[in-house]
Amino acid sequence: MVNISCPAWCCPQPCALCCSMFSAAGVIMLIIVGALVQIGYTKIDNAEVTLNKDDREAAALSCYEAAAIYGAIMILCIIRYWVPTRSSVKKEDDRGWFPTLDNNDAAPMS
């Protein structure tokens, strides 16, 4: 059985949980701002600068791209939250970052 673990110094679980929550909030806010910019909501820029349709589309696309990046970071943080650290894995199962084959698991030489 392959032992997948993350070193304890990598990112503690509370930090990964906090990062995933902030990333979720960022995704939600960026999607809302992108939608508001896309439909031409003027209160967002205090009606001082009005964007033409092409600029609004480009700004909205940038918001959606940033939301996708935040979403990817959120997924990585959630994965990190659920992957156990090396210090929490049993000592007999801890074989380091890269799993190795036991003598019993080795392929027979022909």
The first five atom37 places (N, CA, C, CB, O) and aatype in JSON, in Angstrom:
{
  "aatype": [12, 19, 2, 9, 15, 4, 14, 0, 17, 4, 4, 14, 5, 14, 4, 0, 10, 4, 4, 15, 12, 13, 15, 0, 0, 7, 19, 9, 12, 10, 9, 9, 19, 7, 0, 10, 19, 5, 9, 7, 18, 16, 11, 9, 3, 2, 0, 6, 19, 16, 10, 2, 11, 3, 3, 1, 6, 0, 0, 0, 10, 15, 4, 18, 6, 0, 0, 0, 9, 18, 7, 0, 9, 12, 9, 10, 4, 9, 9, 1, 18, 17, 19, 14, 16, 1, 15, 15, 19, 11, 11, 6, 3, 3, 1, 7, 17, 13, 14, 16, 10, 3, 2, 2, 3, 0, 0, 14, 12, 15],
  "atom_mask": [
    [1, 1, 1, 1, 1],
    [1, 1, 1, 1, 1],
    [1, 1, 1, 1, 1],
    [1, 1, 1, 1, 1],
    [1, 1, 1, 1, 1],
    [1, 1, 1, 1, 1],
    [1, 1, 1, 1, 1],
    [1, 1, 1, 1, 1],
    [1, 1, 1, 1, 1],
    [1, 1, 1, 1, 1],
    [1, 1, 1, 1, 1],
    [1, 1, 1, 1, 1],
    [1, 1, 1, 1, 1],
    [1, 1, 1, 1, 1],
    [1, 1, 1, 1, 1],
    [1, 1, 1, 1, 1],
    [1, 1, 1, 1, 1],
    [1, 1, 1, 1, 1],
    [1, 1, 1, 1, 1],
    [1, 1, 1, 1, 1],
    [1, 1, 1, 1, 1],
    [1, 1, 1, 1, 1],
    [1, 1, 1, 1, 1],
    [1, 1, 1, 1, 1],
    [1, 1, 1, 1, 1],
    [1, 1, 1, 0, 1],
    [1, 1, 1, 1, 1],
    [1, 1, 1, 1, 1],
    [1, 1, 1, 1, 1],
    [1, 1, 1, 1, 1],
    [1, 1, 1, 1, 1],
    [1, 1, 1, 1, 1],
    [1, 1, 1, 1, 1],
    [1, 1, 1, 0, 1],
    [1, 1, 1, 1, 1],
    [1, 1, 1, 1, 1],
    [1, 1, 1, 1, 1],
    [1, 1, 1, 1, 1],
    [1, 1, 1, 1, 1],
    [1, 1, 1, 0, 1],
    [1, 1, 1, 1, 1],
    [1, 1, 1, 1, 1],
    [1, 1, 1, 1, 1],
    [1, 1, 1, 1, 1],
    [1, 1, 1, 1, 1],
    [1, 1, 1, 1, 1],
    [1, 1, 1, 1, 1],
    [1, 1, 1, 1, 1],
    [1, 1, 1, 1, 1],
    [1, 1, 1, 1, 1],
    [1, 1, 1, 1, 1],
    [1, 1, 1, 1, 1],
    [1, 1, 1, 1, 1],
    [1, 1, 1, 1, 1],
    [1, 1, 1, 1, 1],
    [1, 1, 1, 1, 1],
    [1, 1, 1, 1, 1],
    [1, 1, 1, 1, 1],
    [1, 1, 1, 1, 1],
    [1, 1, 1, 1, 1],
    [1, 1, 1, 1, 1],
    [1, 1, 1, 1, 1],
    [1, 1, 1, 1, 1],
    [1, 1, 1, 1, 1],
    [1, 1, 1, 1, 1],
    [1, 1, 1, 1, 1],
    [1, 1, 1, 1, 1],
    [1, 1, 1, 1, 1],
    [1, 1, 1, 1, 1],
    [1, 1, 1, 1, 1],
    [1, 1, 1, 0, 1],
    [1, 1, 1, 1, 1],
    [1, 1, 1, 1, 1],
    [1, 1, 1, 1, 1],
    [1, 1, 1, 1, 1],
    [1, 1, 1, 1, 1],
    [1, 1, 1, 1, 1],
    [1, 1, 1, 1, 1],
    [1, 1, 1, 1, 1],
    [1, 1, 1, 1, 1],
    [1, 1, 1, 1, 1],
    [1, 1, 1, 1, 1],
    [1, 1, 1, 1, 1],
    [1, 1, 1, 1, 1],
    [1, 1, 1, 1, 1],
    [1, 1, 1, 1, 1],
    [1, 1, 1, 1, 1],
    [1, 1, 1, 1, 1],
    [1, 1, 1, 1, 1],
    [1, 1, 1, 1, 1],
    [1, 1, 1, 1, 1],
    [1, 1, 1, 1, 1],
    [1, 1, 1, 1, 1],
    [1, 1, 1, 1, 1],
    [1, 1, 1, 1, 1],
    [1, 1, 1, 0, 1],
    [1, 1, 1, 1, 1],
    [1, 1, 1, 1, 1],
    [1, 1, 1, 1, 1],
    [1, 1, 1, 1, 1],
    [1, 1, 1, 1, 1],
    [1, 1, 1, 1, 1],
    [1, 1, 1, 1, 1],
    [1, 1, 1, 1, 1],
    [1, 1, 1, 1, 1],
    [1, 1, 1, 1, 1],
    [1, 1, 1, 1, 1],
    [1, 1, 1, 1, 1],
    [1, 1, 1, 1, 1],
    [1, 1, 1, 1, 1]
  ],
  "atom_positions": [
    [[0.83, -1.17, 0.0], [0.0, 0.0, 0.0], [0.89, 1.24, 0.0], [-0.95, -0.01, 1.21], [1.87, 1.3, 0.73]],
    [[0.54, 2.23, -0.81], [1.34, 3.43, -0.93], [0.97, 4.4, 0.18], [1.13, 4.09, -2.31], [-0.21, 4.65, 0.44]],
    [[1.98, 4.93, 0.83], [1.79, 5.87, 1.93], [2.02, 7.27, 1.39], [2.74, 5.56, 3.12], [3.15, 7.63, 1.06]],
    [[0.97, 8.08, 1.3], [1.09, 9.45, 0.85], [0.95, 10.34, 2.06], [0.04, 9.8, -0.24], [-0.07, 10.3, 2.75]],
    [[1.96, 11.13, 2.33], [1.9, 12.06, 3.45], [2.64, 13.32, 3.09], [2.48, 11.42, 4.73], [3.46, 13.34, 2.16]],
    [[2.36, 14.36, 3.81], [2.99, 15.64, 3.59], [3.86, 15.93, 4.81], [1.93, 16.77, 3.37], [3.46, 15.63, 5.93]],
    [[5.05, 16.52, 4.6], [5.86, 16.84, 5.78], [5.15, 17.84, 6.68], [7.23, 17.4, 5.35], [4.38, 18.68, 6.2]],
    [[5.39, 17.77, 7.97], [4.68, 18.61, 8.93], [4.99, 20.09, 8.73], [5.03, 18.2, 10.34], [4.16, 20.94, 9.04]],
    [[6.18, 20.41, 8.23], [6.56, 21.81, 8.05], [5.92, 22.43, 6.81], [8.06, 21.93, 7.96], [5.95, 23.65, 6.65]],
    [[5.36, 21.62, 5.94], [4.83, 22.08, 4.65], [3.76, 23.15, 4.85], [4.26, 20.92, 3.86], [3.94, 24.28, 4.4]],
    [[2.7, 22.82, 5.47], [1.6, 23.75, 5.73], [0.72, 23.1, 6.78], [0.78, 24.09, 4.41], [0.06, 22.1, 6.49]],
    [[0.68, 23.64, 7.97], [-0.15, 23.02, 9.01], [-1.63, 23.0, 8.6], [0.01, 23.78, 10.34], [-2.08, 23.84, 7.82]],
    [[-2.35, 22.04, 9.14], [-3.76, 21.89, 8.77], [-4.6, 23.13, 9.09], [-4.35, 20.7, 9.47], [-5.45, 23.49, 8.27]],
    [[-4.42, 23.8, 10.24], [-5.22, 25.01, 10.46], [-4.96, 26.09, 9.41], [-4.94, 25.58, 11.84], [-5.88, 26.81, 9.02]],
    [[-3.72, 26.2, 8.94], [-3.4, 27.18, 7.9], [-4.08, 26.81, 6.59], [-1.88, 27.29, 7.7], [-4.58, 27.69, 5.88]],
    [[-4.1, 25.54, 6.26], [-4.76, 25.09, 5.04], [-6.26, 25.34, 5.1], [-4.48, 23.61, 4.79], [-6.87, 25.72, 4.1]],
    [[-6.85, 25.13, 6.26], [-8.28, 25.39, 6.42], [-8.58, 26.88, 6.29], [-8.77, 24.87, 7.79], [-9.54, 27.26, 5.61]],
    [[-7.78, 27.72, 6.91], [-7.95, 29.17, 6.83], [-7.78, 29.64, 5.38], [-6.95, 29.89, 7.75], [-8.58, 30.45, 4.9]],
    [[-6.77, 29.15, 4.71], [-6.52, 29.53, 3.32], [-7.68, 29.11, 2.42], [-5.22, 28.89, 2.82], [-8.07, 29.86, 1.52]],
    [[-8.24, 27.92, 2.66], [-9.36, 27.48, 1.82], [-10.6, 28.33, 2.06], [-9.68, 26.0, 2.1], [-11.36, 28.58, 1.12]],
    [[-10.82, 28.79, 3.28], [-11.97, 29.66, 3.55], [-11.8, 31.03, 2.91], [-12.19, 29.81, 5.06], [-12.74, 31.57, 2.33]],
    [[-10.6, 31.61, 3.02], [-10.36, 32.9, 2.38], [-10.44, 32.77, 0.86], [-8.98, 33.45, 2.79], [-10.93, 33.68, 0.19]],
    [[-9.98, 31.67, 0.31], [-10.08, 31.45, -1.13], [-11.52, 31.32, -1.58], [-9.29, 30.21, -1.54], [-11.89, 31.83, -2.64]],
    [[-12.34, 30.65, -0.79], [-13.77, 30.53, -1.13], [-14.43, 31.9, -1.14], [-14.49, 29.59, -0.13], [-15.23, 32.2, -2.02]],
    [[-14.1, 32.73, -0.15], [-14.65, 34.09, -0.11], [-14.18, 34.89, -1.32], [-14.25, 34.8, 1.19], [-14.95, 35.65, -1.9]],
    [[-12.92, 34.72, -1.69], [-12.39, 35.41, -2.86], [-13.07, 34.99, -4.15], [0.0, 0.0, 0.0], [-13.35, 35.83, -5.0]],
    [[-13.34, 33.7, -4.28], [-14.03, 33.21, -5.48], [-15.42, 33.84, -5.57], [-14.14, 31.66, -5.45], [-15.82, 34.32, -6.64]],
    [[-16.14, 33.84, -4.48], [-17.5, 34.39, -4.48], [-17.48, 35.88, -4.81], [-18.18, 34.17, -3.11], [-18.26, 36.34, -5.65]],
    [[-16.59, 36.63, -4.16], [-16.54, 38.08, -4.4], [-16.12, 38.4, -5.83], [-15.58, 38.74, -3.42], [-16.68, 39.3, -6.45]],
    [[-15.13, 37.69, -6.36], [-14.67, 37.98, -7.72], [-15.73, 37.63, -8.76], [-13.4, 37.22, -8.01], [-15.85, 38.33, -9.76]],
    [[-16.48, 36.58, -8.53], [-17.57, 36.25, -9.47], [-18.64, 37.34, -9.43], [-18.19, 34.87, -9.13], [-19.17, 37.72, -10.48]],
    [[-18.97, 37.83, -8.24], [-19.97, 38.9, -8.12], [-19.47, 40.18, -8.8], [-20.3, 39.17, -6.63], [-20.22, 40.81, -9.55]],
    [[-18.22, 40.57, -8.54], [-17.68, 41.78, -9.15], [-17.61, 41.62, -10.67], [-16.28, 42.1, -8.58], [-17.93, 42.56, -11.4]],
    [[-17.19, 40.46, -11.15], [-17.15, 40.22, -12.59], [-18.52, 40.33, -13.24], [0.0, 0.0, 0.0], [-18.66, 40.9, -14.32]],
    [[-19.54, 39.78, -12.57], [-20.9, 39.87, -13.11], [-21.4, 41.3, -13.11], [-21.86, 38.98, -12.3], [-22.05, 41.74, -14.06]],
    [[-21.09, 42.06, -12.04], [-21.51, 43.46, -12.0], [-20.83, 44.29, -13.07], [-21.22, 44.05, -10.62], [-21.47, 45.13, -13.7]],
    [[-19.55, 44.07, -13.29], [-18.83, 44.79, -14.33], [-19.38, 44.42, -15.71], [-17.32, 44.5, -14.25], [-19.53, 45.27, -16.58]],
    [[-19.67, 43.15, -15.9], [-20.13, 42.67, -17.19], [-21.48, 43.27, -17.58], [-20.23, 41.16, -17.18], [-21.71, 43.58, -18.75]],
    [[-22.38, 43.43, -16.62], [-23.7, 43.98, -16.95], [-23.7, 45.51, -17.0], [-24.73, 43.5, -15.94], [-24.7, 46.12, -17.36]],
    [[-22.56, 46.13, -16.62], [-22.46, 47.58, -16.72], [-22.96, 48.33, -15.51], [0.0, 0.0, 0.0], [-23.41, 49.47, -15.63]],
    [[-22.9, 47.74, -14.36], [-23.32, 48.39, -13.12], [-22.43, 49.6, -12.87], [-23.26, 47.39, -11.9], [-21.21, 49.45, -12.75]],
    [[-23.0, 50.8, -12.79], [-22.18, 52.02, -12.72], [-21.81, 52.42, -11.29], [-22.91, 53.15, -13.37], [-20.88, 53.2, -11.11]],
    [[-22.49, 51.92, -10.31], [-22.14, 52.28, -8.93], [-20.8, 51.69, -8.5], [-23.24, 51.82, -7.97], [-20.2, 52.14, -7.53]],
    [[-20.34, 50.68, -9.23], [-19.09, 50.03, -8.85], [-17.88, 50.93, -9.07], [-18.93, 48.73, -9.62], [-16.88, 50.82, -8.36]],
    [[-17.97, 51.81, -10.06], [-16.85, 52.72, -10.31], [-17.24, 54.17, -10.02], [-16.38, 52.59, -11.76], [-16.58, 55.1, -10.5]],
    [[-18.28, 54.38, -9.25], [-18.73, 55.69, -8.79], [-19.15, 56.59, -9.95], [-17.63, 56.36, -7.98], [-19.18, 57.81, -9.81]],
    [[-19.47, 56.01, -11.08], [-19.97, 56.7, -12.27], [-19.02, 57.75, -12.81], [-21.29, 57.34, -11.97], [-19.42, 58.58, -13.62]],
    [[-17.75, 57.74, -12.37], [-16.78, 58.69, -12.9], [-16.22, 58.22, -14.23], [-15.64, 58.9, -11.89], [-15.97, 59.02, -15.13]],
    [[-16.02, 56.93, -14.35], [-15.48, 56.36, -15.57], [-16.47, 55.32, -16.06], [-14.06, 55.73, -15.33], [-16.85, 54.4, -15.34]],
    [[-16.87, 55.48, -17.28], [-17.74, 54.47, -17.87], [-16.93, 53.67, -18.88], [-19.0, 55.12, -18.54], [-16.23, 54.24, -19.71]],
    [[-17.03, 52.38, -18.81], [-16.29, 51.5, -19.69], [-17.16, 51.14, -20.89], [-15.83, 50.22, -18.94], [-18.37, 50.95, -20.78]],
    [[-16.5, 51.06, -22.04], [-17.26, 50.59, -23.2], [-17.43, 49.08, -23.08], [-16.56, 50.97, -24.53], [-16.87, 48.46, -22.18]],
    [[-18.2, 48.5, -23.97], [-18.56, 47.09, -23.85], [-17.33, 46.17, -23.9], [-19.54, 46.7, -24.94], [-17.26, 45.19, -23.16]],
    [[-16.37, 46.47, -24.78], [-15.17, 45.62, -24.88], [-14.35, 45.66, -23.6], [-14.31, 46.06, -26.07], [-13.86, 44.63, -23.14]],
    [[-14.21, 46.87, -23.03], [-13.45, 46.98, -21.78], [-14.16, 46.28, -20.63], [-13.21, 48.45, -21.44], [-13.53, 45.67, -19.77]],
    [[-15.51, 46.38, -20.61], [-16.26, 45.68, -19.56], [-16.08, 44.18, -19.68], [-17.76, 46.03, -19.64], [-15.9, 43.49, -18.67]],
    [[-16.13, 43.66, -20.9], [-15.94, 42.21, -21.11], [-14.55, 41.78, -20.68], [-16.17, 41.85, -22.59], [-14.38, 40.72, -20.06]],
    [[-13.54, 42.59, -21.01], [-12.16, 42.24, -20.63], [-11.99, 42.28, -19.1], [-11.15, 43.21, -21.29], [-11.34, 41.41, -18.53]],
    [[-12.58, 43.29, -18.45], [-12.48, 43.38, -17.0], [-13.22, 42.22, -16.32], [-13.05, 44.73, -16.51], [-12.74, 41.66, -15.35]],
    [[-14.39, 41.88, -16.85], [-15.14, 40.76, -16.28], [-14.38, 39.45, -16.48], [-16.54, 40.66, -16.93], [-14.35, 38.61, -15.58]],
    [[-13.76, 39.26, -17.65], [-12.98, 38.05, -17.9], [-11.8, 37.96, -16.93], [-12.47, 38.02, -19.35], [-11.46, 36.87, -16.45]],
    [[-11.18, 39.1, -16.65], [-10.08, 39.11, -15.68], [-10.56, 38.7, -14.28], [-9.42, 40.5, -15.61], [-9.87, 37.97, -13.57]],
    [[-11.73, 39.15, -13.91], [-12.31, 38.76, -12.61], [-12.58, 37.26, -12.57], [-13.61, 39.54, -12.32], [-12.31, 36.6, -11.57]],
    [[-13.11, 36.73, -13.65], [-13.41, 35.29, -13.7], [-12.13, 34.46, -13.7], [-14.26, 34.96, -14.95], [-12.08, 33.39, -13.09]],
    [[-11.09, 34.94, -14.39], [-9.81, 34.22, -14.37], [-9.21, 34.22, -12.97], [-8.82, 34.85, -15.37], [-8.69, 33.2, -12.51]],
    [[-9.28, 35.35, -12.29], [-8.77, 35.43, -10.92], [-9.58, 34.52, -9.99], [-8.81, 36.87, -10.4], [-9.02, 33.91, -9.08]],
    [[-10.88, 34.43, -10.22], [-11.72, 33.53, -9.42], [-11.32, 32.08, -9.67], [-13.21, 33.73, -9.75], [-11.34, 31.27, -8.74]],
    [[-10.96, 31.74, -10.9], [-10.51, 30.38, -11.2], [-9.2, 30.07, -10.49], [-10.36, 30.19, -12.71], [-9.01, 28.96, -9.99]],
    [[-8.3, 31.04, -10.45], [-7.02, 30.84, -9.73], [-7.28, 30.64, -8.24], [-6.06, 32.04, -9.95], [-6.71, 29.75, -7.63]],
    [[-8.15, 31.47, -7.67], [-8.52, 31.3, -6.26], [-9.16, 29.93, -6.04], [-9.48, 32.41, -5.82], [-8.91, 29.29, -5.02]],
    [[-9.98, 29.49, -6.98], [-10.62, 28.18, -6.85], [-9.6, 27.05, -6.86], [0.0, 0.0, 0.0], [-9.72, 26.09, -6.1]],
    [[-8.58, 27.16, -7.73], [-7.53, 26.14, -7.77], [-6.75, 26.11, -6.46], [-6.58, 26.39, -8.96], [-6.42, 25.04, -5.95]],
    [[-6.44, 27.28, -5.93], [-5.73, 27.34, -4.65], [-6.6, 26.77, -3.53], [-5.33, 28.8, -4.32], [-6.09, 26.11, -2.63]],
    [[-7.9, 27.03, -3.59], [-8.81, 26.48, -2.59], [-8.81, 24.96, -2.63], [-10.24, 27.02, -2.8], [-8.79, 24.3, -1.59]],
    [[-8.82, 24.39, -3.84], [-8.8, 22.93, -3.97], [-7.5, 22.37, -3.42], [-8.96, 22.51, -5.45], [-7.52, 21.36, -2.72]],
    [[-6.37, 23.01, -3.71], [-5.08, 22.54, -3.17], [-5.07, 22.62, -1.64], [-3.92, 23.38, -3.74], [-4.55, 21.72, -0.98]],
    [[-5.64, 23.67, -1.08], [-5.68, 23.79, 0.38], [-6.59, 22.75, 1.01], [-6.14, 25.19, 0.77], [-6.28, 22.22, 2.08]],
    [[-7.7, 22.45, 0.36], [-8.59, 21.4, 0.89], [-7.89, 20.05, 0.84], [-9.92, 21.35, 0.08], [-7.99, 19.26, 1.78]],
    [[-7.19, 19.78, -0.26], [-6.43, 18.52, -0.35], [-5.4, 18.48, 0.76], [-5.75, 18.38, -1.73], [-5.23, 17.44, 1.4]],
    [[-4.69, 19.58, 0.98], [-3.67, 19.62, 2.03], [-4.3, 19.42, 3.41], [-2.89, 20.96, 1.98], [-3.7, 18.82, 4.3]],
    [[-5.49, 19.92, 3.59], [-6.17, 19.75, 4.88], [-6.47, 18.28, 5.15], [-7.47, 20.57, 4.91], [-6.39, 17.84, 6.3]],
    [[-6.82, 17.53, 4.13], [-7.21, 16.13, 4.32], [-6.05, 15.16, 4.27], [-8.21, 15.75, 3.29], [-6.18, 14.04, 4.75]],
    [[-4.9, 15.55, 3.69], [-3.74, 14.66, 3.64], [-3.04, 14.71, 5.0], [-2.75, 15.07, 2.47], [-2.73, 15.8, 5.49]],
    [[-2.79, 13.57, 5.6], [-2.14, 13.58, 6.92], [-0.68, 14.01, 6.83], [-2.23, 12.19, 7.56], [-0.03, 13.83, 5.8]],
    [[-0.2, 14.58, 7.91], [1.22, 14.95, 7.96], [2.04, 13.73, 8.32], [1.46, 16.09, 8.96], [1.5, 12.74, 8.83]],
    [[3.32, 13.8, 8.07], [4.19, 12.66, 8.4], [4.2, 12.37, 9.89], [5.61, 12.93, 7.92], [4.28, 11.21, 10.29]],
    [[4.11, 13.4, 10.71], [4.18, 13.18, 12.16], [2.93, 12.48, 12.69], [4.38, 14.51, 12.88], [2.98, 11.88, 13.77]],
    [[1.81, 12.55, 11.95], [0.59, 11.9, 12.43], [0.44, 10.48, 11.9], [-0.61, 12.72, 12.04], [-0.46, 9.77, 12.33]],
    [[1.3, 10.07, 10.97], [1.25, 8.71, 10.42], [2.06, 7.8, 11.33], [1.79, 8.66, 8.95], [3.06, 8.22, 11.91]],
    [[1.63, 6.54, 11.46], [2.35, 5.59, 12.32], [3.8, 5.49, 11.88], [1.68, 4.2, 12.28], [4.11, 5.57, 10.7]],
    [[4.69, 5.3, 12.85], [6.12, 5.24, 12.56], [6.47, 4.08, 11.64], [6.89, 5.12, 13.85], [7.34, 4.24, 10.78]],
    [[5.82, 2.92, 11.79], [6.19, 1.78, 10.95], [5.74, 1.98, 9.5], [5.58, 0.51, 11.51], [6.27, 1.34, 8.59]],
    [[4.76, 2.87, 9.28], [4.3, 3.12, 7.93], [5.01, 4.3, 7.28], [2.81, 3.37, 7.93], [4.89, 4.5, 6.07]],
    [[5.75, 5.09, 8.05], [6.39, 6.29, 7.52], [7.68, 5.91, 6.82], [6.65, 7.31, 8.64], [8.7, 5.62, 7.46]],
    [[7.62, 5.94, 5.49], [8.81, 5.6, 4.72], [9.34, 6.8, 3.95], [8.5, 4.46, 3.75], [10.11, 6.63, 3.0]],
    [[8.96, 7.99, 4.32], [9.46, 9.17, 3.66], [8.49, 9.73, 2.64], [0.0, 0.0, 0.0], [7.37, 9.24, 2.49]],
    [[8.93, 10.74, 1.96], [8.09, 11.43, 1.0], [7.75, 10.54, -0.18], [8.76, 12.69, 0.52], [6.6, 10.5, -0.61]],
    [[8.73, 9.83, -0.72], [8.49, 8.93, -1.84], [8.39, 7.51, -1.33], [9.62, 9.06, -2.9], [9.32, 7.02, -0.67]],
    [[7.29, 6.82, -1.6], [7.15, 5.45, -1.12], [8.16, 4.53, -1.81], [5.73, 4.94, -1.36], [8.5, 4.72, -2.97]],
    [[8.62, 3.56, -1.07], [9.56, 2.58, -1.61], [8.92, 1.21, -1.58], [10.91, 2.6, -0.82], [7.92, 0.99, -0.89]],
    [[9.5, 0.29, -2.32], [9.0, -1.08, -2.32], [9.62, -1.85, -1.17], [9.3, -1.78, -3.67], [10.83, -1.75, -0.92]],
    [[8.81, -2.62, -0.47], [9.34, -3.52, 0.54], [9.97, -4.7, -0.18], [8.24, -3.99, 1.53], [9.75, -4.89, -1.38]],
    [[10.76, -5.49, 0.54], [11.36, -6.68, -0.07], [10.31, -7.65, -0.57], [12.28, -7.37, 0.93], [10.52, -8.33, -1.57]],
    [[9.18, -7.72, 0.13], [8.11, -8.64, -0.28], [7.38, -8.14, -1.52], [7.12, -8.84, 0.86], [6.8, -8.93, -2.27]],
    [[7.43, -6.8, -1.73], [6.72, -6.21, -2.86], [7.57, -6.18, -4.13], [6.27, -4.81, -2.52], [7.06, -5.88, -5.2]],
    [[8.84, -6.48, -4.02], [9.74, -6.37, -5.17], [9.36, -7.37, -6.25], [11.2, -6.59, -4.74], [8.96, -8.5, -5.97]],
    [[9.51, -6.93, -7.47], [9.2, -7.81, -8.6], [10.28, -8.87, -8.7], [9.08, -7.0, -9.94], [11.46, -8.57, -8.52]],
    [[9.89, -10.12, -8.99], [10.9, -11.18, -9.09], [11.76, -10.98, -10.33], [10.22, -12.58, -9.13], [11.28, -10.58, -11.4]],
    [[13.03, -11.26, -10.17], [13.95, -11.17, -11.3], [13.91, -12.46, -12.08], [15.4, -10.86, -10.83], [13.95, -13.54, -11.5]],
    [[13.82, -12.36, -13.38], [13.75, -13.57, -14.18], [15.07, -13.97, -14.78], [12.76, -13.41, -15.24], [15.14, -14.98, -15.48]]
  ]
}
